[in-house]
Structure formats: structure tokens, C-alpha cells
């Protein structure tokens, strides 16, 4: 339940921001609504498109990348279309529902104060609450900006990779990670994030 509510909070915040700032390209390039992102930071231009994450990245690929044994993949909500577009997929272990990998992708061509959706999301998320004992560090070499986060959960870790590239931002989460599996799962989340960092 918490996971779904966080997902909806992240997705719903963006349309309100865009609407409050006039949304879309006004051609004037003012400081609040600077027009549209054409992909900055090496991303290709063009409109954002929805990505059927559960199809593009099947269970077998998630398991191979992370070393986990998820068995089911399904979106937690219907895709959001328009601008922004948003898609997600949850990969859940059949033996332990608390063990899962979640991928969330959002894309918006609207610029706010000259910044892309992804850049704003990354900046905001870097200031989000972090549980005691948690860590959040920059992750160079992934997209135009990224961080890696860990938070303790009983004797295990919940980990996150968040990155943006041009108009796209991706959040990849994994639960039930042990110190022995952390390096493998972290690299797997980075690899999956890179697949989704396309407009």
C-alpha cells in the first residue's frame, strides 16, 4: 500500500506542477515555463512515449540482472498518457510478496524554470526523508544525473537508483536486499535504469 501511494504521489505531482506553470511550450521561453525539452544532455528529441515496462523488461531479465527470483510482473496502475507520460512495473517474488523490484519511468517535455522534469525530480528526491542509517550518494556515469540510496529494513536493505536523462527520469527500487547481494542488485538496477532512460 505504501509503495502504491508513493508511486501515485510521484506521478501526480508533475501534472500539477506543469499546470501551475502554464504547461507546454509557449514559445516565449520565460523563466517559469521555458518551453519544451528536446532531449538535453545527449537524449534524442521528440515527444515522450509510453513504455510498456513489464513487456520491454520481462521477469527473466530482472532476475538475471539482479539475482532475484521474482515470478510475477504487473503495472501497479494504468499508464499516464499525454505530458507527462508515466509507466511502472512491479516484479514480485511468488514466495515472499515483500521481496520485489519496482521500476517507474516518467517523461515530460515541459520545462519549468529552465529545468527538465527529470532534473527537478532528482533535485527534490535528494532532499526527501532518509531513514536513520540510510545513505544517499551521487551515482556518476548514469544519465545526466543519478543517485544511489540504501535504507535499512529489519536485517535487510531497501535500495534505490534514481536517474534522469533529458526529459526522462527513472526510479528503480529493490527490497529484501542483503549485504551479500547488494552489489549485484545495485548493478542490476543501474542496468535496468539505463534501458529505460530513453525519451
N, C-alpha and C positions, 0 to 999 in steps of 0.2 A: 504494500500500500504506500509506504513512504517513498519507494522508488518511483512509482507511477506519478505521485503528486509532484515530486521534484522534476520529473520529465515534463509534465504539463506546465509547471511554473516557468521552466526554461523556454519552452516553445511559445507560450502565450505572451511572455514579456515583450518579445520582439515586434509583433504587430502593433501593440500599444505604443511602443517607442516610435515606430515608423509613422503611425497615425498622428501622434502628438507633434511630430516634427514635420508633418506635411506629406510624408511618404512619397516615394517615387522621384522621378527626375523633373525638376522644374526648369532646367536649362540655365538657371541663374547662377548656380554654384555658390549660394550663400553659405555662411558658416554653419548654419544649423542643418540644412538639407542640401548637401553638396552634390546632389545628382545621383548617379549610379556608378557602381564599381564595375570596371571592365575586366577585373581579374587580378589586379595588382600583385606584386610580389611573384611574378612569373606564372600566375594562373592564366588560363585561357579566358577570353572574353565570352560574351553571350549570356543569355538568360539562364537562370538557375533551373535545374530539372530535378524532379523527384528521383530517388534511387530506391529500388526495392531491396533493401539491405539483406533481408533473410534469403533472397534468391541470389543476389550477387555474391554474398559471403555465406555459403552453406555451413551447416553444423560441422561437417568433416574438416573444413578449412579452419574454423575456430578452434577445434580440438587439436589439430596439427600445430597451429601457431602457438597455442597457449599451454598445451599439455593437459588440458582439462578433458572431462568426459561428459560434455553436455549431450543431450539427446533430443531436445525439442527447441525449435526456433519459431518465434512468432512476434509480430509487432504488438506493442502494448496499447497502441491506439491507431486509428486510421491516419494516413499521411495528411500533412497540411500542404495545400497547394496554393499557388499564387506567389506572393513575395512578402514574407519568406516562404520557402518550401522546407518541410521537415519530415524526416523519416526516422524510425528506430527499429531495433530488433533485439529481443531478449533470447538468450540461449541458456536453457535451464537444464540442470542435471536431473535425470529421472529418479535417482536415488536420494538426492538431497536438494529440495527446492531452494534452500538458502545459498546454494553454490551456483552462481550464474555469471555470465558475461553479458553486458548491455552495451549496444552501440547506438549512438544518437548522432544524426547528421542534420545540419541546418545550413541553408544558403539564402542570402539576400543580397540583391544588387544595390539596395538603398544605402547611401552614405549618410551618416549622422555626425555632424561636426567634423566632416572630412575623414571619418574613420569607417571602416567596414564593420558589418555585423560581427564577423569573427573576431576582429581586433577588440571590439567593445566587450564581447562575451569573455574573452580571455582576461582582459583587464579586470572585469568585475569578479570573475571566478577566482582570481588570485587573491582577492580580498575577502572571500567567503569564509565562514566559520571553519576552523580546523580542529578536530577533536584533540584533547591532550595526548601527547605522544606522537601525533601525526607530523608528517613532513610534506613540504611542497617546494619543489626545486625546478628551475628552468630546464628545458629539455632542448638543447641546441640541435640543429640539423633536421628538425621535423617541421615542415611547413614554413610559414613566415614567423611563427612564434608558437611555443608549446611549453607545457609544464607537466611534471610527474608528481603524483601525490600518493601518500600512504596514510591510512588511518587504522589504528588498532581496533580489532573487534574480537573480544574474548582473547583467545590464544592465537588468533589469525589476523590477517590484514585485509582491508578493502583497499584496492588500488585504482588509480585513475590516470589516464593520459588525456589531456585536452590540448587541441591544436587548432590553428586556423591557417588558411592559405587563401589570400584574396577574399572573395565573398563567402567562403565556406568555413564552418567550424565543425569539429567532430569531438565528441566526448566518448571515451571508451572506458568502461568500468569492469572490474572483476572482483568478486567476493571470495571468501574462503581460501585466501592465498596464504601459504606458509612461508617461513623464511627460506626453506629449501626450494620452493617453487617460484619465489618472487622474480628472480632474474628471467626465467623462461616466460612467465606470464607477462611481465613488463615488456619484453621484446615482442611478444605476440601482439599485445595491444598497440604497440608502435607500428608494427607491420599492417595491422588491420586499419589503423587510423590513416596511414599513408594511402591505402586503397581508396578510402572514402573522401580524401582531400581533393576532390575534383569538382568543378562547377556543375 
